Amino acid sequence: MPAKGVLVAVTADVVVAGGGVIGTAIAWRAAAAGLGVVLVDPARDEAASLVAAGMLAPVSEALFGEGALLRVNLLAVARFGSFAAELEEATGHRVGVRREGTLAVAYDPGDYAALMRLTAFRRSAGLDAEELDSRACRKLESFLTPDVHGGVLFAGDWSVDNRRYAAALQQAAAAAGVRVVRDRVTEVLTGDGQARGVRLADGGDIASAQVVVAAGCWSGAVAGLPAELRAAVRPVKGQLLRLRHPDGMPPVITHTIRATVRGADVYLVPRADGEVIVGATQEERGPDRTVTAGAVHDLLHDAMSVLPVTSELILAETCAGLRPGTPDNGPVVGEAGAGGLLMATGHYRNGILMSPVTADAIVACLTGQRPAAEWEPFTPGRFAGQPAGGEGTR
Ligand SMILES: Cc1cc2nc3c(=O)[nH]c(=O)nc-3n(C[C@H](O)[C@H](O)[C@H](O)COP(=O)(O)OP(=O)(O)OC[C@H]3O[C@@H](n4cnc5c(N)ncnc54)[C@H](O)[C@@H]3O)c2cc1C
């Protein structure tokens, strides 16, 4: 990897700006398809990809009015298993895919009524949902408080250890020949309606007829993209805790648990190595990544309300990340104005889940094929005044 500040005289078939899970998955698959790929990222340690909980949760993430997003998320979970298997084969490292499903629990009757409304909607969309009374919930997760009013098992949800997954993607990309430049893309260069490459913060251009902007919530800071697309991506802050079992303590949960506690949502995601992720806040605070005492308190309070044993786990880490949000909560994937200029961002709450299918869609664009039809509502063109498939068109 060239040191920061060194002029880079490089050409490539494709430049990818951003090395979170989206950019790295794209870079790996593009290199595997035979393209010469340069990935540019100044430092990956601020990436949302390393903060995320790793839920692969099309079912428990399905919300009213997001039918098109649900279709992409279902495509994504169906693809995740084969993609992860190929990644594990390429690297020799397990990425911690778990398939136990999500147990959604409600703390009081009001929470239960809200869960039942969502469950009816999810069933109407053809999703599996098994209603459970309090006793049946505790049969699945014995440490749940008997105060839990009831719950629903959403068997179609999975999870992955997102840090292992991100590390494996980097390793696979390097092994496939992706060159990494540790710098920031300030501008995409275009001429005659065609991508020409990128300009770097610390000097030099990289010439390339294809450029993919995959810089997460920072994508809008890249000059040369159409103004409407730059304005469409914003950071949505999420604070999250990582807990660890004390030595010798058996795992306290096996399913992902999503709880509503007097109207507040909290989730607990188990890892094979004994970690339990507790998340997450959703805050409109611009690029702020600080961790606040109030958020730590609220997350622990709500987690302990449904799973009192949480208090015995070790508080190993507190962190905050920035989800790439968009006005319609949908990703922005595809051609972005000039020929060969592509965007892959805006994955908001589901970027880990959508990373394999995003890589598939972008590699399809790079190699002259059509992305899967599920992507039609999510083209950049919907923000640039061009028609997109939209809700209810399929
Ligand atoms: C608290 C929290 C919990 C979450 N939980 C889940 C979950 O359970 N499941 C799920 O699927 N998703 C989850 N997400 C969402 C998920 O993390 C994101 O959607 C996903 O990580 C976005 O990936 P990305 O690669 O687009 O962006 P990022 O991971 O943010 O990576 C962007 C990269 O771009 C680089 N960059 C920035 N500017 C430039 C530039 N100008 N030039 C070059 N590089 C640049 C940055 O250094 C960074 O490495 C969660 C997010 C948060 C914050």
The ligand as an SDF file (V2000), in Angstrom:
LIG
                    3D

 53 58  0  0  0  0  0  0  0  0999 V2000
  -25.0490    1.1080   15.0380 C   0  0  0  0  0  0  0  0  0  0  0  0
  -25.2210    0.4870   13.6710 C   0  0  0  0  0  0  0  0  0  0  0  0
  -25.7800   -0.7780   13.5670 C   0  0  0  0  0  0  0  0  0  0  0  0
  -25.9530   -1.3470   12.3100 C   0  0  0  0  0  0  0  0  0  0  0  0
  -26.4400   -2.6300   12.2290 N   0  0  0  0  0  0  0  0  0  0  0  0
  -26.5740   -3.2190   11.0200 C   0  0  0  0  0  0  0  0  0  0  0  0
  -27.0250   -4.5640   10.9330 C   0  0  0  0  0  0  0  0  0  0  0  0
  -27.2930   -5.2090   11.9350 O   0  0  0  0  0  0  0  0  0  0  0  0
  -27.1430   -5.1210    9.6870 N   0  0  0  0  0  0  0  0  0  0  0  0
  -26.8460   -4.4310    8.5480 C   0  0  0  0  0  0  0  0  0  0  0  0
  -26.9810   -4.9910    7.4580 O   0  0  0  0  0  0  0  0  0  0  0  0
  -26.3950   -3.1520    8.6090 N   0  0  0  0  0  0  0  0  0  0  0  0
  -26.2750   -2.5430    9.8120 C   0  0  0  0  0  0  0  0  0  0  0  0
  -25.8350   -1.2490    9.8960 N   0  0  0  0  0  0  0  0  0  0  0  0
  -25.6670   -0.4820    8.6510 C   0  0  0  0  0  0  0  0  0  0  0  0
  -24.3570   -0.8010    8.0010 C   0  0  0  0  0  0  0  0  0  0  0  0
  -23.3140   -0.6910    8.9390 O   0  0  0  0  0  0  0  0  0  0  0  0
  -24.1120    0.1710    6.8370 C   0  0  0  0  0  0  0  0  0  0  0  0
  -25.2330    0.2400    5.9850 O   0  0  0  0  0  0  0  0  0  0  0  0
  -22.9150   -0.3020    6.0130 C   0  0  0  0  0  0  0  0  0  0  0  0
  -21.8210   -0.5470    6.8620 O   0  0  0  0  0  0  0  0  0  0  0  0
  -22.5430    0.7310    4.9710 C   0  0  0  0  0  0  0  0  0  0  0  0
  -21.3470    0.2690    4.3720 O   0  0  0  0  0  0  0  0  0  0  0  0
  -20.4970    1.2080    3.4370 P   0  0  0  0  0  0  0  0  0  0  0  0
  -19.3480    0.4160    2.9600 O   0  0  0  0  0  0  0  0  0  0  0  0
  -21.4010    1.8650    2.4560 O   0  0  0  0  0  0  0  0  0  0  0  0
  -20.0330    2.4110    4.3990 O   0  0  0  0  0  0  0  0  0  0  0  0
  -18.9270    2.4340    5.5290 P   0  0  0  0  0  0  0  0  0  0  0  0
  -18.8160    1.1260    6.2070 O   0  0  0  0  0  0  0  0  0  0  0  0
  -19.2260    3.6250    6.3830 O   0  0  0  0  0  0  0  0  0  0  0  0
  -17.5790    2.6570    4.7350 O   0  0  0  0  0  0  0  0  0  0  0  0
  -17.3450    3.8470    4.0140 C   0  0  0  0  0  0  0  0  0  0  0  0
  -15.8490    3.9400    3.7680 C   0  0  0  0  0  0  0  0  0  0  0  0
  -15.6230    5.0050    2.8720 O   0  0  0  0  0  0  0  0  0  0  0  0
  -14.4190    5.6600    3.2450 C   0  0  0  0  0  0  0  0  0  0  0  0
  -14.4550    6.9970    2.6970 N   0  0  0  0  0  0  0  0  0  0  0  0
  -15.1160    8.0830    3.1400 C   0  0  0  0  0  0  0  0  0  0  0  0
  -14.9180    9.1350    2.3210 N   0  0  0  0  0  0  0  0  0  0  0  0
  -14.0920    8.7060    1.3360 C   0  0  0  0  0  0  0  0  0  0  0  0
  -13.5420    9.3210    0.1940 C   0  0  0  0  0  0  0  0  0  0  0  0
  -13.8140   10.5860   -0.1100 N   0  0  0  0  0  0  0  0  0  0  0  0
  -12.7090    8.5910   -0.5870 N   0  0  0  0  0  0  0  0  0  0  0  0
  -12.4520    7.3020   -0.3150 C   0  0  0  0  0  0  0  0  0  0  0  0
  -12.9670    6.6590    0.7510 N   0  0  0  0  0  0  0  0  0  0  0  0
  -13.7900    7.3530    1.5650 C   0  0  0  0  0  0  0  0  0  0  0  0
  -14.4450    5.6140    4.7710 C   0  0  0  0  0  0  0  0  0  0  0  0
  -13.1240    5.7530    5.3020 O   0  0  0  0  0  0  0  0  0  0  0  0
  -15.0370    4.2350    5.0290 C   0  0  0  0  0  0  0  0  0  0  0  0
  -14.0420    3.2550    5.2050 O   0  0  0  0  0  0  0  0  0  0  0  0
  -25.6010   -0.6420   11.1300 C   0  0  0  0  0  0  0  0  0  0  0  0
  -25.0090    0.6110   11.2470 C   0  0  0  0  0  0  0  0  0  0  0  0
  -24.8190    1.1890   12.5030 C   0  0  0  0  0  0  0  0  0  0  0  0
  -24.1580    2.5250   12.6130 C   0  0  0  0  0  0  0  0  0  0  0  0
  1  2  1  0
  2  3  1  0
  2 52  2  0
  3  4  2  0
  4  5  1  0
  4 50  1  0
  5  6  2  0
  6  7  1  0
  6 13  1  0
  7  8  2  0
  7  9  1  0
  9 10  1  0
 10 11  2  0
 10 12  1  0
 12 13  2  0
 13 14  1  0
 14 15  1  0
 14 50  1  0
 15 16  1  0
 16 17  1  0
 16 18  1  0
 18 19  1  0
 18 20  1  0
 20 21  1  0
 20 22  1  0
 22 23  1  0
 23 24  1  0
 24 25  2  0
 24 26  1  0
 24 27  1  0
 27 28  1  0
 28 29  2  0
 28 30  1  0
 28 31  1  0
 31 32  1  0
 32 33  1  0
 33 34  1  0
 33 48  1  0
 34 35  1  0
 35 36  1  0
 35 46  1  0
 36 37  1  0
 36 45  1  0
 37 38  2  0
 38 39  1  0
 39 40  1  0
 39 45  2  0
 40 41  1  0
 40 42  2  0
 42 43  1  0
 43 44  2  0
 44 45  1  0
 46 47  1  0
 46 48  1  0
 48 49  1  0
 50 51  2  0
 51 52  1  0
 52 53  1  0
M  END
$$$$
